[in-house]
Amino acid sequence: MSFQDKEDPKTLVLFDVDGTLTPARLEVSDEMRETLVKLRKKVVIGFVGGSDLSKQVEQLGATVLDDFDYCFSENGLTAYRLGKELASASFIGWLGDEKYNKLVKFILRYLSDIDIPVRRGTFIEFRNGMINVSPVGRNASTKERNEFEIYDKQHNIRSKLVDALKENFADYGLTYSIGGQISFDVFPTGWDKTYCLQHVEAENFKEIHFFGDKSYKGGNDYEIYNDERTIGHAVESPADTMRILNEIFKL
């Protein structure tokens, strides 16, 4: 199956999810849906996010596999093209249980020793291609997420933990990427969002645009935003994404 029905089938536009297509952990707006429908008639579109597919379904809708040409969950470790699943890879298979257990024990011990105002459930979420670490817990409410984000900017809770992991597990070959409001991802070096690009190589796209809100060094969009294969667009919100799309693609 090809993309010849597009006005420009050799242009691919990829999006981060949180802060780019949707507000953090919230649902996509009707306005953004309409924008993406218009855009998809012109070019090939896809998303690439660190979360697993179930969370992306919550944010982008139950028909997400039909609404995008490419769906890249967990940075592309779980991938779909035109609704059909592509090959996937396993974090635990790559690292091994012995190393994984040492890593998790260190993280849980570290989190138990720090002082933060609020703690909720799920501090380490195991995914197919990575683990996601949240000092406040992924079960925090939207209000608690917003409050932790402010607290983290003041006290650098996440970045200090990342520094400790880099120091203690320097030989593990892992990358630590801060994204969203409350957590950071841990994955094998090279398994950042650029991982998804291997899935589109065969199409020989002339242009690959990427939109993301965490394009700064240490953010989880940094690598793909700066990759020589992409044209990066740094955004501050979904509204910013729509504004730039309209400027570039005349929607």
Disulfide bonds with the S-S distance in Angstrom:
none
